Amino acid sequence: MRLGWTTHGDGAHVAPGEVVAPGERLTWPRTIGIGLQHIVAMFGATFLVPILTGFPPSTTLFFSAIGTAAFLLITGNRLPSYLGSSFAFLAPIGAATAAGGQSVAVGGILITGVALMAVGVVVHLAGARWIDAVMPPVVTGVIVALIGLNLAPAAWNNFQVSPVTAVVTLAAVILISVLFKGILGRLSILLGVLVGYAFAVVRGEVDFTAVREAAWFGLPQFTAPSFDLSVLGLFLPVVLVLVAENVGHVKSVAAMTGQDFDDVTGRALFADGVATTLAGVGGGSGTTTYAENIGVMAATRVYSTAAYWVAAAGALVLSLSPKFGELINTVPAGVLGGVTTMLYGMIGVLGARIWVQNRVDFSDPVNLTTAAVPLVIGIADYTWMAGGLSFGGIALGTAAALAIYHVMRGVSRWRGTAVTTR
């Protein structure tokens, strides 16, 4: 691994058709500027998770920065990526917190990280092909979709606290996404939250008392994990989603840079597992590689890992300001209700996007049933009690997707009723 970078061209320009490779950089002022842009890109999504779950925002940002640095080191400084809060953790964190408090939720995050590290080791040793065999696109899509749609009631609970503010926030997110091009359009969620927040301030819905009383500098609030077997099963589907996200992002960066990253896929999964485990040790939100930052790379054509080191350093500095963390905590429920109405729906639609991109054939009863049954289980939030263990809609929906697909596919091949796709 080398932490040094060669300068791309004159360090000031990227010619048409060229890209700045991961091992290259522009001049340091330009690199720092792009790194700060990566902070802006991850900001809205990364902070929404602790705001929605009640986790300390500064702690989440702290472990996001540490996790990104660990990711870059473990992948040999070859794979540009920012590790921010994963929305896949929202439902299990909510259920675990309700059952046993924040420390139990943190314990679930830690176990998820350890499990993802194990998957990374297997992929590194055996290759990534087995992932497609166990989790074909129809299964991956339904897991992602049911996680988003399972959260719909949570969006409504916040929305109805202040419907006017929620509508303004939602309208801002929608309009910004089509009014602006480039990075501003991609930051519609963050900018929509800012518009809704400003509207809430005018309406007197924001209390700045805690912000005024907080110190400018200080360590984040850390929470030690504890473990409850009754809720750990809720976190298993998250591992599958993180695997799908990581592999997809590795493939995306490979396609955009023209480089082959297959040999670091296992290390990328392991690194995300390390970052999530570290977050679980100290009370941060679980992490994932961020599509928002991949969007920044696509827009700038700068894939330099140097920019991500800048982003990690900047995030670390921000995390050491309790006043900044308290400011994030002042976002009112109405704003959250508006933005999550869009956000949770987007997560659901991302599952459908996986089906479309992979041309999943729903004339095949195996694919149709694999998608149909788990979605109802997840949306209705079916619950099953087994002894002292409780399994909710996401866990049951994920188990149903895997079981239905593999059982039906096996029986259809045995009976010769499998649909032949063209």
Secondary structure, DSSP 4 states (H G I P E B T S, - for coil): -----EE-TTSS---TT--B-TTEE--HHHHHHHHHHHHHHHHHHHHHHHHHHT--HHHHHHHHHHHHHHHHHHTTT-S---EEE-GGGHHHHHHHHHHH-HHHHHHHHHHHHHHHHHHHHHHHHH-SHHHHHHS-HHHHHHHHHHHHHHTHHHHHHHHTTSHHHHHHHHHHHHHHHHH--HHHHHTHHHHHHHHHHHHHHHTT----HHHHHS-SS-PPPP------HHHHGGGHHHHHHHHHHHHHHHHHHHHHHT---GGGHHHHHHHHHHHHHHHHHHTPPPEEE-HHHHHHHHHH-B--HHHHHHHHHHHHHHHT-HHHHHHHHT--HHHHHHHHHHHHHHHHHHHHHHHHHTT--TTSHHHHHHHHHHHHHHHHT--EEETTEEE-HHHHHHHHHHHHHHHHHHHHHHHT-PPPP-
